[in-house]
Amino acid sequence: MIKNILLAEDDRGTALLVKTQLEAKGYWVHTAANGIEALKVLSAKHIDLIITDVVMPQMDGVDLYQAVKEKPQTADIPIIIVTDKAIFKESFKSLGVSNFVEKTTDIKNLLDKIISIESSADQAKKYPKILISGSHSHVVEQMVNALKGMKYLAITARGSSELMSKALEMTPHAIVLDVLFQDNVSTPELIRSLRCFNYLKKAKIITYAYFPEELGMGVDAIKSVEEMMDICTQAGADQYIGRFNQSFFLERLAALGI
């Protein structure tokens, strides 16, 4: 439940107006005039949600966002970016941000966004999030179908860029990847990139391999998969499950505590 909100806004009039309207709705609002002040509040108070302007003195909204997400103790706090400039939205989207509201004195959209985040958080608590990606869409679909009716929330990503963006945005409990991922980024590189973020280090990374069963696999192909499996493990993968098997897949998720 969202109760304590941190508002980072350098314009005192705007900050007071938003604070007053949010507190009238039952929220408790702490204010900061820049990113540095916001980090001080975060170190002293329990905060459920951060609302930040982009352009602020001393530390802007981009630096504040990165500082919050780099620390494990604050990484899971949702952040709303207040801006009406497309260029700022694109900058934040590259970091995986999707929560934006237009800068205005009417906080209706802001309240709607807060309610939406709260609803998503409640759903995430009920259902562990599994982010799945691979080179063969029918295998990914089989995994998603295996999770239907279970206690999981399955999300798919088509390529490395989309996977990284969704991972940063949703902080999944598990990420499932093809060891022979066919993209501009190899699976080991992708795993290393994911592990660079503190708030993704807790996510379990599960790798698998796909090859047409009717064609079988030669000695060289098997060796190639085994080598890639080892490299992925060294890069930070937690579990290799081989060829997808529904019952074994679900069993591994349970064994990993997901």
N, C-alpha and C positions, 0 to 999 in steps of 0.2 A: 504493500500500500504506500502511495506517495503522500508524504506529510510535510517533510522538511525540504524546502527548495532553496537553492543558491542561485541568486540572480547577479550576473556579472554585467554591469552596464555603467559606462562612465558619465552618461548624462544624468545628473541628479534628479531633474524633473521627471524624466521618463522612468527612472528607477523607482521613484516614489509612487508614481501613478500605477505602475504594474504591481508593485508590492501591495499597495492599498487594495487593488481589485482582486488580487489572488488571496489575500488574507480575508477578504470579505466572503470568499468561497470556502474558507476553512483551512487553507494552507498556512504554514509558518514559513516566512520568507526571510532569508539572510541576504544582505546585499554586499557587493564588492565593486569598486570602481575600476578594477583592472584584473588581469590574470594573476598577478602576484598576490593581491589581497584575497582573491578567490581561493588560492591554494592554502593560504593561512586559515581561512574559514574551514576548508576541508580537513585540515589537520586537527582542528579543535572541535568540530561539530559533526554529528551524524547527518549526512545529506542523502536524500533519496533521488533527487533530480537536479540537474544543472541547466540553467537557461543562460546563454551567453551571447552578447553582441560580438561582432567580428573585429571592428576597428576600435581599439582601446589603447591608452598609453601604457608604457612600460612592458606589458605583456598582452598581446592580442588574443583573439579567440582561437586562432589556429594553434598557437603555442600552448594555450591553456588546455585545449582538447588533447593534444599530444602528451602533455605532462600528466593529465588525469589518466589517460589510457596506458601509460607506461608503468604505473604503479599498481601492483596486484590488489592492494587494499581499496583502490578507487576505480579500477578498470571497468567494473560492471555497472557503474552509475550511468544511467541514460543521460544524454546531453541533447538539448534543443538549441539549434543555431538560429538566431534572429537576424535575418538579412533579406533585402529585396533586390540584391545584385546577383545576376547570373554568374558572374566570374567568381564570386565567393562560394556560391553553391557548388560549382564545378571543382574548386579546390578542395572543399570538404568531402565531396563525393568520392574523390580519389583516395581519401582516407577511410572510406566505408561509411560515411555519415548519410543518413536518410531523413533525419528529423529536422525539418526547416519550418519556420513560420515567417510571414512577412512582417516587416517593421511597421507597426501601426499602434495608435492609442486604443483601438478596439481589441480586447484580449479574447474574443470569442474563439478565434482560430487557435490561439495558444491553449485555451482551456480544452478544446477538442483534441489537440495533440497530446496534452497531458493525460486525458482520459484514455486515448488510444494506446499510449505507452503503458499505462497502468494495466489495461486489459491484456496486452501482449505479454507483460511480465507475469500476470496471473496464469496465463496459458503455458508459459515457459516453465513455471514451477510445477505444473501438473505433468507436462510432457517433456522429457529430455530431447534436445534438438540434435538431429543427425543430418549432417551436410554430406551429400553424396555426389561424386563426379567421376566420370570415366569416358573413355573413347568410344564405347559401344552403348548407344542409348537403350537398347533392349535389355542389357544387363542392369543398367541403372534403374530402369523401370521395374525389373524383377525385384530389386532391393527395396524400392519404394513400396511395391505391392506386399512384400513380406512384412513390412512395418505397419501396414494398414490394420486397424482394429487392435493394434498393440498399444503400449503406453508411450510410444514415441511420436515425435513430430519430424517428418522427413522433408528435407528441402534439397533441391538439386541445383547444380551449377554446370554450365555447358563447357566452360574453359577455365584456364588458370586465372585470368583477370576477374571473371565473375565469381569464381570460388574465393579468391582473396578478398574481394569486396564484401561478399556475403559473410565470410568468416569474421571479418572485422566488425560488421554490422550486428550480427546475431550472437556472436560468441558461442558456438555450438559445443555440446558436450562431447561429440565425436565427429570426426571427419573421415570419410571413407574414400580411398583413392585407388585407381588402377596403377600398378607398378610400371606399366608400359604406357603411361598417359601420352597420347599423341597431341602435343601442343607445342607452342614456342618455348615453353618452360618444362624441363623434365620433372618427374615426380620427386626425386631427391632435392632438387633446387626449390621446388614448391614447398616441401616439408621444412626445409631450412628457413625459408622466408616466413612461414607460419610460426615457427618456433622463435622468431626474433621478437615477437610481441609477447610481453609478460602475461597478458590476459588470455592468450591462446595456449600457453604452456601447460595448462591443466587439461586441455582438450585431448581426448584419446584419438590417435591417428591410426586407422586400420587400413592396411593395403591388401589388395587382391590381384589376381591375374586372370585374364580371359583369353581363351583360345577355343576355336570351334572343336567340340568334342569329337565330331565325326572324322576330323582330319588328324587328330592325335597331335603329338609333339615329338619332334626329333630330339636327339641328344643335345645338339647345339642350342636349340630353342629352350629346352629345359634349363641348360646351363646359364643361358642369358637371363632367364627369369630369376633363377636362384641368385645370380650376381646382383641383379637389380634389387632383389628383396633385401640382401645384405646391406647394400648401399643405402636403401631407404631406412633400414633399422638404425644404421649409423647416423643418418641425418635427423633422426628423432621419432620415427614411427614406433608405435607400441606393439602392434600385432599384425602378423601376416596370416591371412586365412586361406590362401591358395585360390582355387577356382570357387566361384560363388556357389554356396549351398545354403538354402534357406534355414534349415534347422541349426546348422553349425554357425551361421551368421548371427542368429538370435542368441545362441548359446554363448558366443564370444562377447557380445554386447553385455550380457548378464555377468559374465566372468570378469569383465573390466569394470564392473560396478556402475553401468549406465542404465 
